[in-house]
């Protein structure tokens, strides 16, 4: 069974100092009830529908499902439409309480950290105190990293994919992303948030911020990725105390975290089995796929 819904999290104080009123996040949840929970974070043009249904398959239905790498017979999976999105969460199309009409261009700037804070509040409302794993690529990978720094005790393992510790060549996302909608206006808040991404901001730099991550980290880089090079990702992952670096060989670059599951999905499965939903204190290692 796949459940979709809206979770109301109340007012949300943003990094900018503004307060968004009556914030809500759309979510999808599936998997075995009571099982360890995996949080899936979507990329720029995706949303909370990661698994979907037979009639409308989600963007990660090839990775998440019965008998798949993230096996919904073994775990429960939840995904949120990010704050600032237009698929049920508070974003440009949401009603501005001050005007009674949609925010549209007046929607305030939000950051990756604001998104993560909103997701943490949403999980709390849903009665979730801790998750087994958090996984996502690009924009989703940015959220994965911030989760590990902002709430280091709230997960056992992190899977950031196709992401570096700070923004780089974000404009190229539009050229590299498949199936871009004709109207990109609704994605501007998410794109602006990506431009704010810097885990070292206000924390003494990337190296110091990386040390705040106490969960096991399995980071993925993809060859021929013009946005986030494998060399940059490897250098960053080496700074994280309990980390593994995986290089996936592909000719198709940045968006391969949306496909090519046969090349890297087994690493997700094996890493979760090794973690056993407990923090694993393994040394840094590297591998190529």
C-alpha positions in Angstrom: 0.0 0.0 0.0 1.2 3.5 -0.9 -0.1 6.3 1.3 0.0 9.9 0.2 -1.1 12.9 2.3 -0.4 16.3 3.8 1.2 16.9 7.1 0.7 20.3 8.8 3.8 21.5 10.7 2.6 25.0 11.8 4.7 28.1 11.5 8.3 27.8 10.4 11.1 30.2 11.2 13.4 30.5 8.1 17.1 31.2 8.1 16.3 34.7 6.7 14.4 35.6 9.9 11.0 35.5 8.2 8.3 33.2 9.5 6.2 31.1 7.1 2.7 30.6 8.5 0.7 27.3 8.4 3.4 25.3 6.6 2.5 22.0 5.1 4.5 19.2 3.4 3.0 16.7 1.0 4.3 13.1 1.6 4.3 9.6 0.3 4.8 6.6 2.6 4.9 2.9 1.8 6.5 -0.3 3.1 6.1 -2.6 6.1 4.4 -0.9 9.0 6.6 -0.6 12.1 9.8 -1.4 10.1 12.9 0.9 10.1 12.1 4.1 8.2 14.1 5.3 5.2 13.7 9.0 4.2 14.0 9.6 0.5 14.9 13.2 -0.7 14.0 14.2 -4.3 16.0 16.1 -6.8 15.1 19.4 -8.5 12.2 18.4 -10.8 10.9 15.4 -8.8 8.5 15.4 -5.9 7.3 13.2 -3.1 6.0 10.5 -5.4 9.1 8.3 -5.3 7.3 4.9 -5.5 3.9 5.8 -7.0 1.3 3.3 -8.1 0.8 0.9 -11.1 -1.0 3.7 -12.9 1.5 6.4 -12.0 5.0 5.1 -11.2 7.2 7.3 -9.1 10.6 8.6 -10.1 12.5 6.0 -7.9 10.1 3.1 -8.5 13.1 1.2 -10.0 15.0 1.4 -6.7 12.3 1.3 -4.1 9.7 -1.4 -3.9 9.0 -5.1 -3.0 12.2 -7.1 -3.6 14.1 -4.1 -4.8 17.3 -2.5 -3.5 15.3 -0.6 -0.9 13.0 -3.4 -0.2 9.6 -2.3 1.1 9.1 -5.8 2.6 11.9 -5.0 5.0 11.6 -1.2 5.5 9.2 1.6 5.5 9.9 4.5 3.1 8.8 8.1 3.3 9.4 11.0 0.9 8.4 14.7 1.2 7.8 17.3 -1.5 10.4 19.8 -0.4 9.5 23.2 1.1 9.2 25.6 -1.8 7.8 22.9 -4.1 4.5 23.0 -6.0 3.2 19.5 -5.5 1.3 20.0 -2.3 3.9 21.5 0.0 4.0 25.2 0.9 5.5 27.0 -2.1 4.7 29.6 -4.7 1.3 28.2 -5.4 0.3 28.0 -1.7 -2.0 30.7 -0.2 -0.3 33.6 1.4 -2.3 34.3 4.7 -1.4 38.0 4.4 -3.1 38.4 1.0 -5.5 35.5 0.6 -3.9 34.7 -2.8 -1.1 32.5 -4.0 2.5 33.6 -3.0 3.8 33.2 -6.6 6.8 35.5 -7.0 6.5 36.8 -3.4 7.3 33.4 -1.9 10.3 34.0 0.4 13.7 32.6 -0.3 14.3 29.3 1.5 17.5 27.4 2.0 18.4 23.7 2.1 18.6 24.0 5.9 15.0 25.4 5.9 13.9 22.4 3.9 15.6 20.0 6.3 14.1 21.8 9.4 10.6 21.5 7.8 11.1 17.8 7.2 12.3 17.2 10.7 9.2 18.9 12.0 7.0 16.9 9.7 8.5 13.6 10.9 7.9 14.7 14.5 4.2 15.4 13.7 4.0 11.9 12.1 5.4 10.4 15.3 8.9 9.6 13.9 11.8 10.3 16.2 14.6 8.6 14.2 15.2 7.1 10.8 17.3 4.2 9.6 18.7 5.9 6.5 18.4 9.1 4.4 19.1 9.0 0.7 18.9 11.5 -2.2 20.8 12.9 -5.2 21.6 16.5 -6.3 19.1 18.7 -4.4 18.2 15.6 -2.5 21.8 15.0 -1.7 22.2 18.5 -0.3 19.4 17.8 2.1 21.0 14.4 3.0 24.2 16.2 4.0 22.4 18.9 6.0 20.4 16.2 7.8 23.6 14.6 8.9 25.0 17.9 10.2 21.8 19.5 11.7 20.4 16.3 13.3 23.4 14.0 13.6 21.8 11.6 16.0 18.6 11.1 14.0 19.8 8.5 11.5 22.2 5.5 11.1 23.4 5.9 7.6 23.4 8.6 4.9 23.5 8.1 1.1 24.3 11.5 -0.6 24.5 11.1 -4.4 25.9 13.4 -7.1 26.6 16.3 -4.6 29.5 18.3 -3.2 29.6 20.3 0.0 28.7 23.5 -1.7 27.0 24.7 -4.9 28.8 24.5 -8.2 27.6 25.2 -11.7 24.0 25.1 -10.6 22.7 26.7 -13.8 23.8 23.5 -15.6 21.1 21.6 -13.7 18.6 22.8 -16.3 20.7 21.4 -19.2 21.4 18.1 -17.4 18.0 17.3 -16.0 15.8 15.0 -18.0 12.1 15.7 -18.7 12.2 19.4 -17.7 8.7 20.9 -17.6 7.8 23.7 -20.0 7.2 26.1 -17.1 10.2 26.2 -14.9 8.8 29.1 -12.8 7.6 26.8 -10.1 11.1 25.4 -9.6 12.8 28.8 -8.9 12.5 28.5 -5.1 14.2 25.1 -5.2 16.9 26.4 -7.6 17.6 29.4 -5.4 17.9 27.1 -2.4 20.5 25.0 -4.3 22.5 28.2 -4.8 22.6 28.7 -1.0 24.1 25.2 -0.4 27.3 25.3 1.6 27.6 23.0 4.5 30.5 25.1 5.8 28.5 28.4 5.9 28.5 29.7 9.5 30.2 26.5 10.8 33.9 27.3 10.3 34.2 25.8 6.9 33.5 22.5 5.2 36.1 20.4 7.0 34.8 21.4 10.5 31.2 20.9 9.4 32.0 17.5 8.0 33.2 16.3 11.4 29.7 16.9 12.8 28.4 14.0 10.8 28.3 11.0 13.1 26.3 8.6 10.9 27.9 6.2 8.5 28.1 7.9 5.0 28.1 6.0 1.7 28.6 8.7 -1.0 28.1 8.2 -4.7 29.8 10.0 -7.6 29.1 9.4 -11.3 31.7 9.6 -14.1 31.1 12.3 -16.7 29.1 14.4 -14.2 29.7 18.1 -15.3 28.1 19.5 -12.2 29.8 17.6 -9.4 33.0 15.9 -10.4 34.0 12.6 -8.9 37.3 14.1 -7.8 35.6 16.8 -5.8 33.2 14.4 -4.2 36.0 12.0 -3.3 38.1 14.8 -1.7 35.0 15.9 0.3 34.0 12.4 1.4 37.5 11.8 2.7 36.8 14.5 5.3 33.8 12.6 6.8 34.8 10.4 9.7 32.9 7.2 8.9 32.6 7.2 5.1 32.7 5.1 2.0 33.1 6.6 -1.5 31.6 4.8 -4.5 32.3 5.8 -8.1 29.7 4.6 -10.6 31.0 4.4 -14.2 28.5 5.8 -16.7 28.5 7.8 -19.9 25.4 9.8 -19.0 26.6 12.0 -16.2 24.7 13.8 -13.5 21.2 12.2 -13.6 22.3 8.6 -13.3 21.1 8.4 -9.7 17.6 8.4 -11.4 18.5 5.2 -13.3 21.3 2.6 -13.8 20.1 0.9 -10.6 21.7 -2.3 -11.6 25.1 -0.6 -11.3 24.8 0.7 -7.8 21.5 -0.3 -6.1 23.1 -3.4 -4.6 25.5 -1.1 -2.7 22.5 0.6 -1.0 21.1 -2.8 -0.1 24.3 -4.2 1.3 25.2 -1.0 3.2 21.9 -1.0 4.9 22.2 -4.6 5.8 25.7 -4.0 7.3 24.5 -1.0 9.2 21.6 -3.0 10.7 20.1 0.4 11.5 22.9 1.1 13.9 25.8 3.5 13.5 28.7 1.7 11.9 32.2 2.9 12.9 34.1 1.8 9.8 37.1 3.7 8.5 37.1 5.6 5.2 37.2 3.4 2.1 36.7 3.7 -1.6 35.4 1.6 -4.4 34.6 1.9 -8.1 31.5 0.4 -9.8 
